[in-house]
Amino acid sequence: MADKKSSATEGENNLENSTMIKNILTLRYDPTMKTNMARKTWADFTEKQFVPSLDFIEETIKNAIKIKFANSKENRVSVALSGGVDSTLAIALLRESLPDIEIEAVSVRFADSIDESAIATKIAEKFEANHHVIPIDNYLEELPKAISVAGMPFWDVHWYHVVKKAKSLSNILVSGDGGDELFGGYTFRYEKFLSMWKSDMSPLEKVKLYLQCHERDWVPDQEKLFGEKTNFSWDEIYTMLTSHFDNSLSPLGQVFLADFNGKLLYNWIPHNTRFHEYFQVRSLAPILSEELISYATHIPYDLKYDKKNKVGKILLRKLLAKHVTEALVSPTKQGFSVNTVNLWKSHGRELCDYYLSDGRTVSDGWINRGWIESHFAKMGDNPNVRYVNKFLGLLAFEIWYRLFVTKEMKATTTLA
């Protein structure tokens, strides 16, 4: 009986891992996992016709900051500063709410990527903050440690570096998380979705269109990437997303709903929370307060995204204009972002060759060996960024597998 129970447990774990693997390697998040923030329904994102109050938005953010520091003896706080609208607004309202506190602004500079730390430096100076720029040559070097902390096979672990640095400076880390999802920051996605949307589309067709707006998360032959053990099906992926597009919301509202119930809920929040807990850093994302979420989700869509001028976060931009000049904020800021093609050329190709050519995830039947060999051979001097990202995802899965399944790798291992 003991052997049967053991086998049953192993089977359940394999099924659970299979679901997680398929979802993360296709969506870059797993909507079946538990999260500490409630999912939203289409009713939560119904558009209401009212004139939003900038004063209310500002005071709500400032109140969230003041509540966090109420009765606190902290005289120093860290801020993740990318130089975009959300993080700049966070540091501006932090300074206004707590004029005497010492602010430590933390930015990241990735090798061979666009360097916007100079913009962040000017913003830090504007709000009398000490600015710390983390130079990262090999983005993948501490991947085993970051994955061991997160407990999930994600390769995009920039927040690990931010929190690690923040811990050396203070016990609290403030971020602008949530601005994109609540106030319309993913303009490239809205533009593409709306340009291809048709009024007679079925919910399934809209799901497929939405996934086309996330092309860097999956590859055209995605179904061939997995081994037989994984039992991949596009229909399973579509089913998980259908409810976001099978409702009475307008097309843009459906995208807002899907975005909120996507990476924000099942990647950024759980991922970042585990880093905060590991480094014992208290986090504050004032834009994601319950009060502001309830308010922002019903704001008229045309006050989030201007279709004609293709500009998003209209209200946050207006609010920020009260505190800084428009020239001080990067108009195309994408947050802390690494150039994955250059990362592939400098470190990724060699690391993927080493770990995936004899990968445990391949030999154990989760990933298709033929897919790995075929596409690795095609990755020349100008590799397709979608396949670069997919190989990085497979590398993260392999590292996770060796840490948590075969247990042959230590968290202290560095990928040099």
N, C-alpha and C positions, 0 to 999 in steps of 0.2 A: 504493500500500500504506500509505503514511503517513497518508493521509486516512481509510482504513478503520480503522486502529488508533486514530486520534483519535476517530472516531465510536463505536467499540466502547467505548473508555475513558469517553467522555461518557455512553454508555448505561448502563454499569455504575455510574457515579457517580450518575446520575439514579435508578437503581433503589435504590441505597444510601440516597440522600437521601429517596426516597419512603418507604422503610421507617422511617427515623428520624422523619420528619415525622408519619406516621400514628400511630406509637407515642407520641411525646411529646405530640402534640395530643389524644390519647385517654386515655393512662395517666399522663402527666406523667413518664414515663421510657421508655427504650428498652432492652428486655431482649436485643437483638441486639448491643449494643456490648460492648467489652472492659472488664473491671473488674479491679481489683487485689485483690479478695477473692473466694474461691471460692463458687460457688452451693452451696446446701444441697439435699439430697434428702430425701424423706419419712423415710428411715431416720435422718437426722440429728436429726429432731424427734420421734422416738418417746418417748413418756412413760414414765419409769421410776419405780417406786414406791420412793422413798427419802426420808429427811428431809434436806432441804438444810441445809447449815451456813452460818449467817450469818457466822461467823468466817472460813470459807474464802472466801466472796465478798468480804468486806472485805479480807482479806490479799492476795487475788489482785489487787484493784484497786490497793492500796497498793504491791504489788510492781511492777506495771506502771509506776507513777509513779517509784518508786525506780530502776528499770532505766533509764528515760528520762534521769534526772538523774545516773546513775552516772558518775563521772569528769568531770562537767560543771562548768564554772566559772560557769555562769549563777546569778545571785543574784536574778533577777526573772522572773516568769512571768505570763502573761495567762490568764484563765479566762472563757469565755463563760457569763455568768450570766443565765438567764432568770427564775429564781425558782421553777422547778419542782423536782420530786424529783431528777431526774438531775443537773442542773447544781449543785444544792445539795449533793448527796452528793459530787460531784466536788471541789468547793471544800473541803468538810469533810475529806475524806481526803487532799487535797493538803496542807492545813494540818497535819494530824496526821503525815503522812509527812515533810514538810519544814518543821519549825516555825520556822526562821529565814529562810525565803525571803520576798521581797517579792512580794505577790500583787496583780495589777492586774485587777480584775473589770470586764468589759465587758458592758453591756446596751444594748438598742435601744429607743427610744421613737418609735413611728410616729404621725404626725399623724392625728387623728380616729379613733383606735383605742383599745382598752382599754390603759390605762397601768398596768403592773405593776412599773414601775421602783422604786416605793417599797418593795415587798416585797424586791426584789433589794438595795436599799440596806441594809435591816435585816440581810439575810443577809451582805452584805459586811462590815458592822460587826461582826457576830458572830465572823467569822473574821479580823478585823484586816486586811482587804483595802482597797486604794484602789479606789473605785468610779467608773467612767466611763460616763456615759449618753450615747449617740449620738442626738441628735434628728434625725429624718428627716422633712422636710416633704413633699417629692416623692419617693416611693419609686422612681419610674421615671426620675428625672433622669440617673443614671449607668448606665442599662440598656445602652447600646452598649458601654461600657467593660467591664462585667461579662460580657456575652455574648462579647465579643472574647477575654476571658481564659478563660472556660469552654469556648468553642468549640461550645456547644450552645444551642439556642433556648429557654432557660428564663427565665420572667419572675420567678420567686421567687428573688431574689438577695440576701436579707438577709445571708447569710454573707459576701458580698463586703464589706459594710460592717463586719462584725465583725472580719474578718481585717485589713482596711485599718487599723482603729483599733488592733488588737492589735499590729501591726508597729511602730507608733510608741511602744509601751510595752515590748516585750520580743521575744525571738526564738522563744519557745515559746508555743503556745496549747493549753490544756486544755479539753476539752468533755465533756459527758455523753452523747454520741452512742451509740446502741445500746440504751439503757435501755428504750425503748418496744418495740422488736422482740424483745428477749431476755427481758424480764420482764413483758410484758403491759400496755402502756400505752395501746393504742388501744381504750379501753372502749366508746366510742360505736359502733365497728365491730363489736366482739364482740356487743354487745347486739342490734344490728339483725340481724346474720347469724343468730344463734342463734334469735331470735324468729321468723324467716321460714323457717328450715331445716326440711326434712322428710326423714324417714328413707329414703324411696323416690326421692329426687332422684338424677338421673344426674350424672356429672362436669360435663357441659355446663351443666346447670341450676344447679349450685353455682357455676360460674364466673360465670354471669350474675347470680346473687345476690350474689356477692362484688363485682362491678362496681357493683351497686346501692348498696353500702356506700361507694362512691367517687363519688357522684353529682356532686360539684363538679368532677370532672376531665373530664367529658364532658357533652354535652347530648342531649336526646331525639332531635333530628334530626341527630345527628353525621354520618351518612353523606351528608347533603346539604351539609355544610360544605366538603367537598373538591372540587377540580376534577377533570376527567377524567384529567389527567396523574398524579394521585396514586394512582388505582385503589384506593380504600379498600374494605375488606371487614371486616365484623365477625367473620367466620369466622376470619380471620387472627389477630385479637386473641384470640379464644376459644382457638385452638389453642396459642398461646404460654403460656396460663395453665392449660391442662387438666391437666398433670402434677401440679400442686399439689393437685388435687382428685380425682385418679384413683388413690387409694392407700388403705391401711388405717388411716390416721390418723383420729382423731375429728374432727368438724366444726371444733372450736376449734383443734386441732393443724394442720389444713389451712390455716386462716386465718393462724396463726403462720408457717407455711412460706411462704405467698404474700407475706406482709408482708416477711419477711426478703429474699426474692428479688425484691422490688419496688423501691420508691423508695430503700430503704437502699442496695442494691447498685448501682443504676443511675441514681440521681439524687444523693442526699446525698453518698455517698462519692466518686465521680469528680468531681462538681461542686466539692465543698469542697477536694478534693486539688489541683485546678488553681488555686484561689485561694491555697492555702498555698504552692504552688510559685512562683506569680507574685510574691507579696509576700515570698518567702523566709522563711516562718515554719514552723518545725517544729511538727507537730501531735501531740497525744496524746489519744486517746479510750480511757481505761483500761478502760471497760466492754466494749470491743470487742477485748480481748486474745484470742488464740487459745485460751488456757487457759479463760477464762471463757465464751467462746462454746461450747466443747465441753461445759462443765458446765451452762450455763443452758438450752441447747436441750432437755435431757432432764428438766428439773424438772417435777414434777407440775403439770398445768394449773391445778388449783384453788389452787395457791400462787402463780399468776401473776394469775389473774382470778377474783374472787369474784362468781359469777353472781347470787347473791341480793341482795347490796348494791351490785353493779355498780361494784366498786372494782378497780383494776388495780395492778400493780407492788407486790404485797403484801410480798414479801421486801425490796425496796429501801426501802419505807416503814418496815418494822421496823428495818432497818439504820440508816436515817436518824434514827429516834427515839432512837438512842443518842447522837446528836450535837446535835440541835436539838429544840425543842418542835414539836408538830404544827401549832400555830397560825402558825408562822413560814413554812410552805410553802403556796403556793396549791394547794387541792385540785383545781381544774379547770384548771390551767395547761396551755396548748397550745403552749408554746415561743414563740419570737419570731413573732408573728402580726400581720399588717396587716389592717385592715378593708377588703376590696377594693371593697365598694359605695361607701364614702366616698371611697376612692382614685379610683374611676371618676368620681364627681361632681366632685372637685377637679382631677384631671389626666388621668385615663384616657380620658374621653369625647373631649376635645379632641385628644389625641395619636392615638387610634385613628382619628378622623375625618381627621386630617391625613395619616397614613401609610398607612391602609388604603383610603381612598376611591380612591386612585390607586396601589394597592399593586403592587409588582413580582411578589409571589407570586400575585396575582390575574391580572395581565396575562399572566404566563407559564404559567398554567393549573394551578397547584397548589391554589389556593383558589377557591371558587365566588363570583363577584361578586354573583350574585343573593342568596345567603345573607347576605353582608355587608350589602348594602343593605336587605334586608327586616328583619333583626334590629336593625340600628342604628336604624332608624326606630321600632322598638318600645321602645327603651330609654328609658323616661320617667323620672319623678322617683323611682320605686321599682323599679329594675331587678332582674331575677332574678339572684341571685348566681352561678348556674351560667353564665349567658350573659356576665356581667361577667368571670368567670374565663376563659371561652373567648376573649373579645376580648383579654384581656391576653396569653393564649397566642399568639394570632394576631399581636399586636403584636411579641412577642418573636421569632416566626418571621420576620416582615417585617424586623426589625432585623438578625437573623442573616443573612438572605438578602442584604441590602444590604451587609453587611460582608464576607461570604465568597463570594458568588456574583456579584452585579453589581459589587461592590467600589466602590460609589459613596459609601459612608458611611465616615467615620473613627471609630475607637474613641473619640476625644476629643470626639465630638459629644455634646451634652447635650440631653435632652428636657425643655425648660422650658415 
